[in-house]
Amino acid sequence: MRLFFWQLSAELRKMLARKRTFLGFGAFLLLEIVLFIVFHLDKVENVFRSMIQRQGEAFDSYFSGLTLAYMVLRLSVFLLGGIYLTLVAGDVVAKESEDGNLRLILTRPVSRLRLLTVKFISCLVYTVVLIQFIAWSALGLGILLRGWGGGLFAFAPEQEFMAFYDANEGLQRYALSTVTLSLGMMGASSIAFFFSCWKIKPSAATITALSYLMIDMILREGHFMDSYKHLLLTHYMASWSMVFFDTIPWAVIIRNYTLLGGAYLTLFVLGAMVFESRDVKS
């Protein structure tokens, strides 16, 4: 077990040595700054003011750093986060295969399954780190602009909910959402990892995984498959926002994330089967 963790730390260091690993952090920091500027435009503020005041709440109390951070997550993580997660996870096996590094690694007494396990876990770790960075940097910038305090105004038209929470409960719900969002976005990394195990270019693995996610998301948001939404991966990934419901549906959340966990494991197993069948030593 000690050797396994040493290999995992080595894989994470290797991942950190690649410049593309940090593209997502920089891109999201820039996006957060742009969105916060947009949120403070008069016309945009008036939209929020109208939505909040129609519910009988005070605009100044709920147009807070928490609300702005929540809006950043809702607007950007699924689309932009999916891009950078698939970029890194699609690169993790395919790039080393293209460069010939896998031939050197597999000359040592290490099984292919162990190698893939280390790489898959490193992708999941990267997912958690990126999502946590996005969530807490957004909250930090929100507090910097709006000051500490103020409640949370959370809403999602597609899930038909709108809720107001005071500062303490809002922060607790927000912190919980960063966990559920991290678990959900592992879907993007798992799909990209699966395609990375095939004998294709790293860019092809990334584009294929991203294309699948976009098609899945379009079908869900376009309501073309409302009767079959249980077949769409993004339907379950969207469960992260359920923690903002007045009464958190824990049974539904646990069921959805159990199904997601099964999907992640299936993608890993299928990827391992494909990789085992490949000739990477010659």
C-alpha positions, 0 to 999 in steps of 0.5 A: 500500500505504501508503494501504491501511494508513492506511485500515486504521488509520482503520477500527481507530480507528473500531472502538475508538471504539464502546463495544460493542468493549470489552464483550467485554474487560470481560465476560471479565475479570469471568467470569475472576474468577468462574470462579477463585472457583468453581475454589477452592470445596472441592467443585470443588477435590476434583473436580480433586484426584480427576482429577489424583491418579487419574493418579498426579500431585500435585494441588499441582503441577498445580492451577496458574495454567496449568491454571486459565487453560486451563480458562477458555479451554475453558469460555468462549471458544467460547460467550461469545467468539462472542457478542462477536465476532459483536457487533462483526463484525455491526456493522462494515458493517450499522451504517454502512449503517443510519446512512448513513455508507456513502453518504458514504464511497462518494462518494469514489474508493474501491472497494467491494471495498477498503472491505470488505477493510479492514473484514474485516481489522479484524474479524480483527485484533479477533478476535486482540486479544480472544482474546489478551487473554482468554488472557493475562489468565486466565493472569495472574490464575491466577498471581496466585492460585496463584503462578508455577510448577506444571505444566499439566493439560489434558484434553478428554473429547470429544477423548479426551485427558488430558495433563500437562506441566511448567511450561516445556512447559506454557507453550509449549503454552499460548502455541501454543494462543492462536495456534490459538484466535485462528485458529479464532475468526476463524470467528465474525467471518467469519460475522458479517461475511458477514451484515453485508454484507446489507441487514439491521439490525446486531442481525439480523446478529449474532443470525443469525451467533450462531444459526448458530454455536450450531446448528453447536455443538449438532449437533457436541457432541450427536453428531447428525452424527458421520458428517457432522462434516466439514460443521460449521465448529465441528468445525474451530474446535475443532482449537485444543486439538490442540496439547495432545496428547502428539504434536501432529498437525501434518498434521491441524491444517494441513489443518483450518486450511487448510479454515477459511481457505478458508471465511473467504475464501469468506464474504468473497467471498460477502459482497462479492458481496452488497454489490456488488449492493446500492444503498447510495447512494440 
